[in-house]
């Protein structure tokens, strides 16, 4: 056998079967943020559409090869049935129409796909590894060729998107690497490397000046330290590790200066700018209307509330910047209650499953995504949150808590094996084949 054939055979052995679905799913989480980048101008069709088609095809393949999804898929299916209540909307044009269309296509795919595409250990590792690779790639791009926000500021962004989306992608990597640096399962040198990568991504995210993702990172890391089973015996060292990383990153950022750093530090010091004030107005108006409309006002109709149109910028895309309030206002009380229950139940289950590195990362990412969804974006902007809420139900619980349900044998392997042979994410070490 020649050298090329040997290399191909080695690659096939290293890459697990079914890798396309988890990779496409991870990219779908942020497809809207990256598809307008000049670097992706060569893609012949809309990137979100392309990835959604790949994910749907992977779902069908998974259903045939691994069997039906776990019974907990009833959660999102029931949720989207209830979401139909908000679709009976007389204003089926503009933002309301596009919102409903995206909700029942791309967002529906995002919430259902994890029940099929994240069922095995390798699939979950690929999903996390792809998110980490995306974060590092964005950091490199904005370092080499930063997108300017305006001539009067040195805040940067990924060209083709905004600062919030850029910061979210970078902060996703921060959560991944900080959690891996704290949780066992790999050598000290590799964990140190994870910490360094996390600190580098913190510095990169600071340059965007987006504050919400930093708040979400802090809450996610704190939740991991105080509650994840993976850190039961090492909570103090984990606290010291994360604190040290935060201090180093903040000192380096302070030394580098910049408008982005000043904006983030302004949040830490309790500063309130116009953006924060306007979001407070949105939230207050929405909560006040929720009390009056138990059946909801219909998807995308937030702008119809009194004086809200004054805040629209050349269109009708307006929302409360809080996903629970948004859903309760537009789809009704029942939808809001079910969403809140789904979120709480998913977070609690993800915490119970967070006994080894990748489940711990997924738990941290879930907290990060939920906090972001409560402070920014609309129901479709927070696609990663829907994926991670569903992922919480496919990660096996530790052996004492596991409920075997007659699923495919590959789905019942304990994630304790992952702590033994994880080594690293797919970024820098091969995955074992299956």
N, C-alpha and C positions, 0 to 999 in steps of 0.2 A: 504494500500500500504506500503511495507516495505521500510526501509531506503535507500537501494541501488536503488530501483526503483525511489524513490523521487530524489536522486542525479542525476540519468540519465535524468529524466524529466527536472531538473533545468539546466543541461548542454545543453540539446537540446533547451531550451528556450533562454539561454544566447548566444549561438552561432548562428549567422544568417545563413540562407540558402545560398547555393552557396559559402561557405567559402573556399572550396578546390582550386578553380581556382585562386583567388587572392593570396593565400599563395604560391601555386606552381609557380605562375608568379614572385613573389618577389624573391623566391629562385632561379628561372631560371636566374635572372639577374646576379647572382654571382656563378652559378653552376660550371663554369670552375675553379673558384678560390678555391672552397671548396671540390670538388669531390675527390681530391687526398690526403685529410687529412686522417691520420691513423684512426681517430675516425669514418670515414665513410667507412672503409674497408669492413664492413659487407654488404653493398649494393651490390646486386648480378649483377647489370648491370650498365652501364655508367649513372651517375646521371643526366647529361645534357639531355640525351636521355629519361630517365624516366620522368623527369619533363616536357619536351616538349610534350610527349605523354599525360600526365595528363592535361596540358594546352589545347591541341587540343581537348581532350574529353570535357573539361569544356566549350570551345568555342561552340561546337556543342550543348551542353545542354543549354547554355545561349541563343543561337539563337532560340531554340524551346520554351523556357520558357518566355523570355523577348522580343522576336521578333527581327526583323532585326536591325543591328547597325545603328548609325546615318550616314547621308549622307557624313559627313566629312571623312569617311573611304576611300573616293576616293583619298585623299592625299597619303597615303602609297601605295595603289594599283597602282597608276600612277607612283609613285617613283620606285617601283620594276620592273615595265614594262620597264622603262627607264634604270634601272640597267642591263637589259639584253644586252644592247649595249656593255658593258664591258666583257660579257661572251663569245664573239666570239674570243676566245683566242687560238692560236696554241700551247701554252705551258700548255696543260691540264694534268699536273702532278705536284707532289710535292705541294708546297705552293699555286700556282695558283688554282689547282684543289680543295684543301681542303678549300680555301677561298671562292670559288664560291659555293661549297657544303654547307658550313656553312651559307653563306649569304642568300641563297634561301631556307633554312630550319629553323635553329634555330633563325636567325636574323629576318627572315620574320614572324615567329610566334610571336616574341617579339614585333614587330611593329603593328601587327594586333590585338593581344589578348586584349589590353586595351579597344578597342571599344566594346568588349563583356563582359570582366571580371571586369571592373572598372566602370560600369555604375551606380551603386547605392552607397549611402553614406557608408553603412556597408562594401561593397567591397573595397572601397578606404581606409577606416580605417584599414581593415585587411591587405591590401597591405603595408601601411606605418608601421603598427605595426610589421609585419613580418620582414621588413628591420631593424627596431629598435632592435628587438629581436636578429636578426642575428649579428648586430654590437656588442651588449652586450655579446653575446656568444663568438664571436671571441676575445673580450677583455679578457674574463675570461680564455679562452684556452691559449692565448699567455702569460698570467700572470702565470698560473699554469705550463704550459709546452711549453715554447717558442721555436720556431724553430730557429736554429742558421744560420746566413748567411755565416759566415766564422770564422776561428779561430783567426783572427787578429782584429775582431770588435765585439762589443756587440750589434749591430743592430739586431733586432729580426723580425720574420715573423711568420705567421701561417704555420705550417709544411705542406708541399705539394704544396705550392704556393710561389709567390714572394712578395717582400716588397710593390710594387705598389698596387697589388690587395688587400693585407691585409690592407693597409692604406685607400684605397677607401671604403672598407666595414666599417671600423671604422669611417671614416669621414662622410659617409652617416648617421650614427647615430648621429654624432655631429650636422649636419644640422637639423635633425629632432628635437632633444631635444632643441637646441638653439632657433629654430623658435617657438616651443611650449612654451618655457619659456618667449618669448617676446609677443606672441599673446594672447589675452584674450580668455575666454571660459572655464577656470577652476580656482579653488581656488588658492590663493597666495602660500599656502604651497606646492601644487602640482607643481606649476610653478617653485618654488624654487628647488624642487626635480628634475625637468627636467633640470634645469641649472646645478645642481651638476652632473647628469649623463653625460651631455654634456662635462663638464670639465674633468671628468674621462676618457671619450673616447678621448679627445684631448691629454691627457697625454699618453694614450695607443698608439695612432697613431704616436705620436712623437718618440716613441721607434723604429718605423720602418725606420725612416730616409727618408721616401719618401716625396718629397717636393711639387709635383704638386697638390695632394689633399688638402694641406693646402691653397695654392693659390686659389683653387676652392671654398673652404669653405668661405674664406674671401670675395670673390666676391659675392657668393650666399647670405650671410648674409647681406652684404651691399645693394644688390638689393632688398631684402625683406624690409629692413628698409626704403629705400628712395622711394619705388614705390608700395608696397603691400597695397591695400585698407584696409586690416585688421589692419594696423598700422597708418591709416590716422590721428587719434587723439592722437597717442602715439609714435610718431617717436623719440622724444628726450629721453623718458624713455627707449625705445627699444635700442637706440644707447648707452645709459649709461649702460644698462644691458649687452649687448654683449661686450662692451668695458671692463667692470669689469670682466666678465668671461674670456676674452682673457688675461687680465693682470694676474689674479690669476693662470690660466693654464700655462702661460709662466714663471712666477716666480717659480712655483712649478717644472716645467721642468728644468729650469736653475739650481735650487738647486740640482736636482737629477743627472744632467749631462748625459753623455752617448754619443756615436757616432751618434745615430739617432738625438738627439737634436742638436748636433753641425752641422749636415748636413742641417737641417731645418733653423737654425739660420744663416747659411752661405748664404742661399737664401735671407733671410730678409736683410742681410747686403750687398747684391749685388754681392756675390761671384759667380764665374762661374767655374764649374769643367768640366772634360772630357765628362761626359754624356750630359751636356747642349751644349757643343761645337759640339759634333757629331750630336745631333738633329738639331742644326742650319745648319749644312752642309746638312743633309737630306732635310730639308725644302727648303733651297735655291736651291738645285739641282732639287727638284720636281717642284717648282714654275717656274724655268727656262724652264723646259721641257713642262709644261702645255701650255705655249705660243705657242709652236711649234706643239702641238698635239690636235687639237680641237675635234677629235673623240676618244681620249684616247689611251692608250697603252695596255689596257687589264688588267683585275683583276690579281693582284699578280705579275706584271711584273716590279715593281719598281727596283728590283735587276738587271734588264737588262741594266739600265742606266750606263753610263761610270763611272768606279771606285767604284760603289756602292757595288759590290761583295766583295771588300776589307773589308767591315764592317760586313759581314755575319759571324755568329758564328756557324760553323758546319752545315749550312743549307741554305735555300733560303728564309727564312721568314724575309722580310725587308719591311718597309713602312715609310712614311714621318712623322708619329706621329702628324698628323693634319687631321681630318676626312674629312673636306671640300676639302683641297688640294688633299688628297688621292683619293677621289671620282672623282674630276675633272680631275686628271691626268690619272686615270685608266679607268673610264667609260665615260669621255668626258665632254665638256663644258656644254652641256644641263643638264646632270645629276648633275653636280656641282651647277648650277644655281637653279635647282629645289630643291635640298637638302637645300641650303642656304635659299631659300624662305620659305620652310617648317619649318626650324628651327626658323627663325625670326617670322613667323606667329604664331607658337606654343608658343613661349616665350611671345609674346604680349597677346595672349588669356589666357595663364596661369596667367599672371599678373592681367588681368581684373577679373579673377575668384577668385583671392586670397583674398577673403573678410572674410573668416572664417578659423579656425585653419588648418584643413587637406588640403584644397586647397592652403593655404599659404605654408604649408610644401611641397606639390607637386611642387609649383612654385620654392621654394628654391632648391629642389632636381634637378629640371630641369636645373636651372642655373649651379648648381654644376656639373651635368653630362656633359653639353655642354662644360664647361671650361676644364674638364678633357679630353674630346674627341678632343679638339683643341691642346692639349699638349702631349697626350700619347695614345698608343694603336692603333689598326687598326679598320676598320669598324665593325668587329665582336666582338672585345674586348669590345666595348662600347655598349653592349646590353641594359644596363639600360637606356642609353640616348634615344634609340629608343622607349622603353616603355613609358618613361615620355613625349616624344614629342607627342605621340599618346594620352596619358592620358589627355593632355591639352585640347583635343577636346571633352571629355566626361564629364568633370566637369561642372556642371551648372553655368551659369553666375549669378551674383546678379539679383534680380527681375527686376530692371529697364532695364537690358541689355538682359534678357533671351529671346531666340527665341524658342517658342513652335513649335514643328514640328510633332505632332501626334504620338510621341513615347509612349511606355508603361508608364502608370501612375507612376509606381515606379521610373522611370527615370526622372520625372519632378519635384520631391520634391525639394524644395529649400535647399541649403546647409546652409541657415541661421538657420535651425533647429539644425544643427550640433553644432553651437556655444552654443546653449541652453543646450544640453544634452551630449556633448562630454565627459566631466569628465576626461577621459584619453584614451590612446591608449589601445588596447587589452592586453597590457603587464600586466596591474595591475588593470583592472576593466572590468566587463562583458559588452558585447555589448547587446543592446536591440534586441530582436528577431523580426522577421518579418513574 
